[in-house]
């Protein structure tokens, strides 16, 4: 059975769910989501590991500690580092998806001693892309992906913004309406953070050289049908992190972890069980 807990950080009560025993595995969710996005995966992984799924600052159902002025991957990365220290269990395995994958990279770059290894699915971070043409393509696709959702968010229609955003991150119309009801509900619950995401500061400058210096066993997975933003970011990160392994998911898109949770969980277990 999972247990809900709270960790008091410097200026923020970080909520998390813990289940299982053994080596610690910390799950870091993406945008307009929270720890609930990992429920199906945790149920599988907790049979072998101590699973910990966190709610990042400004996500979940609890009141915010402020008006959102600290939103950004840099702050979320520092929150994650402080949380890992609070566990007092040594370095952990990080599992990150999308925005959460970028947070994991930020934490690993700034606090590598806290991270034993990482499994990242399409980390939403592109500051490491060196080639100007690929960097421009990544940036253009990110802007196109967010344009409709941002317009709706600016108009105050957050529910419609969530639907448009999920359709566009997956590059397929009707994606949101075909997601499981519990996933749609938690994504809508987190709609209030979308204006922060769209207006937020640029991500921390995790440079190509920063990634080359990482000595953390890492697997980076991506869907063959995913948008250029995610594929470019994943390809470049995998090429830079020493020894990083790529995993290409056939027919996968950005929302693969919740569209095919059983397959994703087995993919994750294969990584975790490697010695």
Residue pairs with C-beta under 8 A, 6 or more apart in sequence:
1 19
2 17
2 18
2 19
2 42
2 46
3 17
3 18
3 19
4 15
4 16
4 17
5 15
5 16
5 17
5 18
6 13
6 14
6 15
6 16
7 13
7 14
7 15
7 16
7 83
7 86
8 14
9 79
9 82
9 83
9 86
10 82
11 65
12 57
12 65
12 79
13 62
13 65
14 54
14 55
14 56
14 57
14 79
14 83
15 35
15 54
15 55
15 60
15 62
16 35
16 52
16 53
16 54
16 55
16 83
17 35
17 42
17 52
17 53
18 50
18 51
18 52
19 42
19 43
19 46
19 50
19 51
20 42
20 45
20 46
20 47
20 48
20 49
20 50
20 51
21 49
21 50
22 48
22 49
22 50
23 49
23 50
23 93
24 49
24 50
24 52
24 87
24 89
24 92
24 93
25 45
25 49
25 50
25 51
25 52
25 92
25 93
25 95
25 272
26 52
26 53
26 54
26 80
26 83
26 84
26 92
26 93
26 94
26 95
27 35
27 38
27 41
27 42
27 51
27 52
27 53
27 54
27 95
27 96
27 100
28 54
28 56
28 80
28 94
28 95
28 96
28 97
28 100
28 101
28 103
28 104
29 35
29 37
29 38
29 53
29 54
29 55
29 56
29 59
29 97
29 99
29 100
30 37
30 97
30 98
30 99
30 100
30 101
30 124
31 98
31 99
31 124
31 165
31 190
31 193
31 194
31 197
32 162
32 165
32 166
32 187
32 190
32 191
32 193
32 194
32 197
33 59
33 186
33 187
33 190
34 55
34 56
34 59
34 60
34 61
34 186
34 189
34 190
35 53
35 54
35 55
35 60
36 182
36 186
37 97
37 183
37 186
37 257
37 258
38 51
38 53
38 95
39 53
39 182
40 258
40 261
40 262
40 265
41 257
41 261
41 264
41 265
41 268
42 51
42 53
44 262
44 265
44 266
44 269
45 51
45 265
45 268
45 269
45 272
48 269
48 272
48 273
49 93
49 272
52 87
52 92
54 80
54 83
55 62
56 76
56 79
56 80
56 100
56 103
57 64
57 65
57 70
57 71
57 75
57 76
57 79
58 64
58 68
58 71
58 193
58 196
59 190
59 193
60 189
60 190
61 189
68 193
68 195
68 196
71 193
71 196
71 197
71 200
71 201
72 200
72 201
72 203
72 204
73 99
73 102
73 103
73 106
73 125
73 203
73 204
74 106
74 201
74 203
74 204
76 103
76 106
77 103
77 106
77 107
77 110
77 204
78 107
78 110
80 94
80 103
80 104
80 107
81 107
81 110
81 111
81 114
84 91
84 92
84 107
84 111
84 114
84 115
85 114
90 116
91 113
91 114
91 115
91 116
92 114
92 115
92 116
93 115
93 116
93 117
93 118
93 119
93 272
94 104
94 107
94 108
94 115
94 117
94 118
94 119
94 120
95 104
95 118
95 119
95 120
95 268
96 102
96 103
96 104
96 105
96 118
96 119
96 120
96 121
96 123
97 120
97 121
97 122
97 123
97 257
98 121
98 122
98 123
98 124
98 169
98 230
98 254
99 124
99 197
101 120
101 121
101 122
101 123
101 124
101 125
102 123
102 124
102 125
102 203
102 206
104 115
104 118
104 120
104 123
105 118
105 120
105 123
105 125
105 206
105 211
105 237
106 125
106 203
106 204
106 206
107 114
107 115
108 115
108 118
108 214
108 216
109 204
109 206
109 210
109 211
109 214
112 214
112 215
112 216
115 216
116 216
116 217
117 216
117 217
117 218
118 216
118 217
118 218
118 219
119 218
119 219
119 221
119 268
119 271
119 272
120 218
120 219
120 220
120 221
120 234
120 237
121 220
121 221
121 222
121 256
121 257
121 264
122 221
122 222
122 223
122 226
122 230
122 231
122 233
122 234
122 254
123 220
123 233
123 234
123 237
124 229
124 230
124 233
125 203
125 206
125 233
125 237
126 135
126 138
126 139
126 142
126 203
126 229
126 232
126 233
126 236
127 202
127 203
127 204
127 205
127 206
127 207
128 206
128 207
128 208
128 210
128 211
128 233
128 236
128 237
128 240
129 135
129 138
129 208
129 232
129 233
129 236
130 208
130 236
134 232
134 236
137 228
137 232
138 228
138 229
138 232
138 233
141 227
141 228
141 229
141 232
142 229
144 168
145 168
145 169
145 171
145 227
145 229
146 165
146 168
146 198
148 164
148 165
148 168
149 161
149 162
149 164
149 165
149 168
149 194
149 198
150 161
150 198
152 158
152 160
152 161
152 164
153 161
153 194
153 195
153 198
154 195
154 198
158 191
158 192
158 194
158 195
159 188
159 191
161 191
161 194
162 176
162 187
162 188
162 190
162 191
162 194
163 176
163 177
165 194
166 175
166 176
166 179
166 187
166 255
167 173
167 174
167 175
167 176
169 227
169 254
169 255
170 253
170 254
170 255
171 225
171 226
171 227
171 253
171 254
172 253
175 253
175 255
176 184
176 187
177 184
179 187
179 255
179 258
179 259
180 258
183 258
208 236
208 240
211 237
211 240
211 241
212 240
212 241
212 242
214 241
214 242
215 242
216 241
217 243
218 238
218 241
218 243
218 244
218 245
219 244
219 245
219 246
219 247
219 271
220 234
220 237
220 238
220 241
220 244
220 245
220 246
220 247
221 234
221 246
221 247
221 248
221 249
221 267
222 230
222 231
222 234
222 235
222 246
222 247
222 248
222 249
222 252
223 230
223 249
223 251
223 252
223 253
223 254
223 256
224 248
224 249
224 250
224 251
224 252
225 251
225 252
225 253
226 252
226 253
226 254
227 254
230 254
234 246
235 246
237 244
238 244
238 245
238 246
247 267
249 256
249 267
252 260
253 259
256 263
256 264
257 264
